[in-house]
Amino acid sequence: MANVVVVGAQWGDEGKGKIVDTISESFDAVARYQGGNNAGHTVVVGTEKVVLHLVPSGILRKGKTCILGNGVVVDLPGLTHELTQLRRLAVDPEGHLFIGKNAHLVLPYHKILDAERERNTARPIGTTGRGIGPAYSDKAARVGIRLGDLLDPALFRERLCANLAEKQAHAPKESALHTLDPATICDEQIAHFTEVQSYLVDASRVLNAMIDEGKNILFEGAQGTLLDVDLGTYPYVTSSSATAGGACTGTGVGPSRIHGVLGVTKAYTTRVGEGPFPTELKDRTGDELRRRGEEFGATTGRPRRCGWIDTISLRYAIRVNGMATLALTKLDVLDAFPVLKICRGYRLRGHMSEEFPNETDVLHQCQPVYDEIEGWQESTVGCQSIGDLPQKCRAFLDRLEAMLGCDISIISTGAEREQTILLPTPSMKQWGLV
C-alpha cells in the first residue's frame, strides 16, 4: 500500500496532469488538495485533448475515485462545465467523483476584485483573474462561503448578501462590484449547486476510510513549489499551499498516512506571470523552447516565459517537499538543440551561491552560472525505455541526477500516455508502480 503526493517542482505547468494520468492506474483514488480553476491540467487521450481545471485528471481512468478536498476553492459554473465536458467524452462522474463540503466557493465578486487589484496596483502579480486569491483571502478572514453552506439556501443568501454589501461599501464608485445583484448571484449559484449536490461528502472521512480499507491514494497538487504562498517567490505566488504539506491540510489526511512525494519538473523551466526567473531566455532560444514545447497556458492561453533547467531551485524544491524521486517531462522538446545548459549556481553581488534565495528582491539580482552539455539532436519522441534514448541524452539525465542528488523515475517523451518511460528506482518499487 502506498499513498503518494505528486507536486510541481517549479513554477507550475510541469506536466503533472499527464504524470497523474499515467500512474493513476496503480491507485484507487486521486485527491486534489488545493488551488482552484486557475490551474489547468492538459491530458491527451488518443486524439482528444482534455483540459481539466478542477476535476483531478484521474477521472479519465475507468473506475478511479476522484476527490476535491477542502483545500480547493470551487467555481461552481466552471465545475459544472467540466462535468458536461466529461460526459461528452463518455466519462460518467457519478459514483466516482466526491467533493469536500468544506471547500470554499469562488464567487463573482472575487473575480472582479482579482481583476481590479491587478489593474490598479503598481506591482501586479500576473494572476489568471479567476478570483482565486480573493477567495482564499475571504477564507483566511473567516468570511468565506463554503459549498456546504448551499445546503441551507436561506443561510447562503444571508452570508452572500452580507459579504457583497461589505465589499461594495469599501469599493470606489467606478468599481464593477456595484453592478452585481445579490439575488441574481444567489439564484445562479443555487442552480449550479443542484448539479453537484449529490457529490458532496466529508472528504477527510471518505479518504481516511479508504486508507483504512487498504486502498491507495494519489494526492494531486496544483501550481508548483515556487508558487507556494509560504515557500515560493513571494509575493509572486498563488494563495494556497502548493507544496506537499498542503496535501494534509487540504484533505484532512494526516502526514503519517502518506508514504512519499513524487516531484515533477520539465527538462527546462517555464513561468507564467510576473516575478523573478534567473534562467529566463529572452532570445531565439527561449522562443524556440516556447514553440517546440507549445508553452501557452492551459487556463489563460498566455505565452509562458522559458529558460534552461535550474538545479538550484530544483534542489530547494526537493528539500522543502521531501521529494523521494522526480518525473521529468518534455524531454523531447530539447531534441533539436546542439548545446544544452544546466544552471549549477547563481552569481550574486560578485559571489557564487548554490542556495536558492526565496526572497524575491534577492532572486531578481541572481545571475545564472551554467554548465554546458552537448545536445543529442535526435528524436526521443515516443521512446518507452531508457535504452531507446540517445547516448548523449542519457548523459544529460545522468548529469542532472548527479547535480540534484535525486533520481529520475519517470521520463515523458511526448504528450500521449504511452510516450512515457518508467524506471525501476527504489521509490517506484516501494510504491508498486513498476
N, C-alpha and C positions, 0 to 999 in steps of 0.2 A: 504493500500500500504506500502511495506517495501523494502528498498534496504539495503542489509546486506553484510558485508565483512567477509569472512572466512579466518582466518590467523593461522599459526602454532605457538604454544606457547613454542616450544622447539627448537632443532637444525634441524628442518625439519623432514621429514619421519614420521609425526604423524598420517597419515591416512586421510589427507584432501581430497584425491580423493574420498574415499568411502563416507565421510560426504557430500561432494558437490553432489555426485551422488544420495545420499539418499534424500536430501532436495530440490534438484533442481526441483522436480516435482511441488513445490509450487511457482516457479519463472518462469518468462517469458524468461529470458536470463541469461547466465553466462559469465562474462567478466574476462579474465586473465589479470593481470596488471603489472607483472614484471617477471624477470628470463628468462631462455632460455631452451634448451633441456638438461641442466644439471639436471633439476628436472624431476622426474618420478612419475606419479600417476598410481597406480595399482588398477583396479576395477574388481571385479568378477561378471559376469553376467551369471547366470545359471552355466554351466560347463566351460565357456570361461573366461580365464584371459586376460584382456586387459591392456596394458601398454601404457599410453599416456604421451608424454614429452612436447608437445606444445599445442595441442588442448585441451580446457577445457573438463573435464570428463562429463560435462552436455550434450555433443554431443550425448551421448548414450541414452538420454531421447528423445523420439519421439516428434517432434515439437518444441524443445527448440532452441533458438538462442544462438550461441556462438561467442564471440568476443575476438580477441587478440588485446590488447591495445598497444599504442605507447611505453609503458614502457618495453615491451617484446623485447628480441633480438632473431631474427629468423634465424635458419639454414635451408635454402631452401631445400636441399636434405632430411634432417630429416623430414621436414614438408610434402613434397610430399610422403614420405614413410608412414607417419601416415595416410594420406588420402587414400592411397592404402589399408592399413590395415583396415580402417573403411569401405571402400566399400566391402572388402572381408566379413565383418560381416553384410553386407546389410544395413549399415548406410550411407545414402547419404548426404554429407555435403552441397550440392548445395542448396542455399537459406536459409541455417541455420548457415553457418559459414561466419564471416566477419573478415578481417584483417586490422588493422590500417596501413595506408600507411606511417606513420611516424615511424613505428617500424624499428629499426636498424638491419642490416644484420650481421650474423656471417660468416666470410669468411675463406678460407683455411689457410691464413696466421695467423689468430687469433688462430687457433688450434695449429699450430707449435709454436707460441710464448708462448702459455699456457704450452705446454709440456716442452719446453726448459727452461722456467723460473723455473718450478717445479724441473727439473732435475739439474739445475745449481745453485740453491740457497742453502744457509746453513740453511734456515728456510722455508721449504716447507709448503704450506697451506693444501695440500691434495685435490686439485681440481679434477674435473672429467676429465679434459683435453679436454673439449668440446669447448674451445675458448671463454667462456662467459666473463671472466674478461677482456681480451684484447679488446673484442668488446665494452664493457662498457667504457674502458679506451679511446678508439677512440671517442666514443660518447662525453665524458667529454672534450676531447681535441679538439672537433669540427672538426674532420676529418672523422667521421663515415659516412657510406653509408647507406641510408635508402631504404626500399622496394620501395617507390615511385620513387626513382631515376632510377629504371629499366624501368620506362615508357618512358624514353629517353635513349635508348641504347648507343648513342654516348657519352652522358654526363656520364653515368655509366662507360663506358670503360675508359674515361679520368680520372675519380676520382680513379678508381681501380688501373690503371697503376701508377698514381702518388703516391698512398699510398704504393703499393708494392715496388716501386723503393726507396722510403724513408726508408722503413723498411729493405730492403736488404742493403742499404748503411750503416746502423748502425749495421748490424749483423756480427758476426765473420764469417770467411770464411768457417768454417765447418758447419754452420747452414743450416738446411734443407730449409730455406727460399729461398736460391739460386737455389733450384731445381724447384721452381714454375715458371710457364709460364703464364703471364697475359692474353694472348689471349685464352688459354685453360680454365682458370678460368671464363673469361667473357662468353664464349660460354656455359659452363656448367650451370652457374647461370641463363643466359637468357633462356636456355631450361627448367629449373625447374620453372622459373618465369611464363612461359606461362601456366603452370598447375594451378597457383594460382592467376593469374592476375585478374580474374573475381571476386575474393573475396575482393579486395582492397576497402577500404572506409576511410572516415574521421571518426575514431572511436568515437571521442568526440561528433560529431554531431549526429551520429546514437544513441548513448547511451542516450544523453540528450533528443532527440526526443522521445525515448521510455518512458523515465520518464515523459515527458510532457503528453504523452498519458495515463498515469496511470499504466504503466507496472512495474513489479517488477524485480530488477536486483540483482543477486548474484555475488559479486566480489570475485575472487579466486586468492589467492597469492601462490607463490611457496616458497620452503625452509621454514624458520621459524624465529621467533623473534630474537633468539640468533645468527642468521647468517646475520642479517641486517647490512648493511655497516656502518650505523651511530650508531645503538643502540646495536649491537651484540658484540661478544667477539673478537673484532678487534685485530690483522689482520686476524684471522682465521674465516673469514666471506665470504659471497658472495659479489657480486659487485653492488647490487641494494638494493632498499628499500623494504625489505620483510615484514615490519610491515604494520599496517592498513593504515597509512598515504600514503603509496605507491599507494593505490587504487585511490587516487585523481590525483596524478601526472602521474600515469601510464595509465590513461584512459581519463583524461580531464573532469571528473565529479567532481563538487565542493563538499566540505565537508558537506555543509548544505543539500545536497540531499541524504546523507547516514544516515540511521536510527539506525544502531547498528553494533556491532562486535561480532562474534562468534569465540572463540578460540578453537583450537584442541590440545589435549595432549594425549599421551599414558598413560596407567596405570603404566608405568615405564618410563625410559629415555633411549634414544639412541643418538649416534652421529657418523657421518662418517667423516673421515679425521683427521687432527691434531687439537690441541688446548686443553684448559683445560676442565675438566669434573669431578667435585668434587665427584659425586656418582658412578663413574665407578667401575665396579666389574671385576677384573682380576682373577677370580677364577671359580669354578664349577658352582656357582650360576649365574654368568654372562654368562657362556657357555650355561646353561640351558635356560635362558631368550632368548638368541640368537636362540637356537634350536627350542624352542616352538613358538617363535614369527616369525620364518623364517626371521631373520633380516639380509637380504642381499640387497644391493642397487638395486633399480629398474633400474637405469641408468648404473651402473658400475658392479654390482654383488659383490661389496666389502662387506665383513662382517662388520656389524655395531658394534660399541662399545656399551655395555649395562650396565645399572645400575638402582638403585632404583629411584623412583619418587622424585623430588626435589621441595618442595614447595617454597623455596627461589627464585629460578629462575622463577617459575611459577607466583608468586606474582608480580615479576618485569614485566613479560610479560603482565599480566593483567593490570598493571598500564600504561605502555607505549603505549598500544594499546587501552585502554579504553574498554576492553572486558566486555560485559554485562553478558555473560554466557559461559560455556565450553561444549565441546563434549569430552568424554573420550573414547578412542579406546583401543582395545586389552585387555579388562578386562579379557577375558578367558585365556590369557597367564599366569595369576597369579594363576590359579586354583590349580596347583599341589604343591604350596609352603606352608609348615606348618607354617612358620613365614614370615611376610612381614615387610619391613622397609619403613618409610617415613622420608625424610630429613626435619628437622624442623629448622636447623640453621647451621652455619659454625663456626668452631674454627679457628681463625686467630691470630697467634702470641700470643697465650695464652689467648685470649679473645673471647667471644661468640658474634656472629653477626647474625642478621636476615635480613640484607640488601644484595642485590646482587651487587657485585662489577664487573662492566663490563670491568674493566682493566684486561687484560689477565695475566699480571705478578702477580697481586694480587690474582686472582682467582686460579692460579696454586698452591698457598700456602694454600688455604682453605681446611680444613678437615671437612667432613660432620658429623653432630650430628643427630642421628636418634631417632625416636620413633618406637617401635616395636608393631606390632598388629598381632593377631592370624589369620592365614590363614583359608580359609573355606574348602579347599581340597575336593570340589565337583565341578562337571561340570557346568559351566554357558553358555556353547556353545549354541547359538541359542535362549537364553532367550529373550522374547519380552515384558515383563512387569517387573516392579520393584519388584512386589510380587513374581515373579518366582525365584529371586535371593536368595541364602542362606542368613540367618540372619547375619552371620559373614561378608559376602560380603557387605551387606547393612551398617554394622557398619564401614567398611573400607571407603565406599563412604561418610558416614556422617562425619567421622573424616577428610577426605580430604577437604570437603566443608568448614568445620569449620576453618581449618588451612589456607585455601586460601581466605576466605571471599568472595567466588563467588560460585554460584550454578552450578550444572551439569545438563544440559538439554537433552543431547543425550549420550547414552551408547552403544558402539558397542561390541557385544558378538560373533563376527565371521566375516569372510571376505565377506559374501554374503549380499546383500541388506536387506533381510528380517531379518537378525540377528542383529536387532537394537532396542533399547528402546528409545522412545520419551516421554519426561516428560512434563507435563503442567506447566512449570515455567512461571513467568511473561513475560520474553522475548519471549518465544516461542508463547505465546498467542498474544502478541503485534505484532509479525511478521507474525502471521497467519499460523504457522507451526504445530499447534495442534488444 
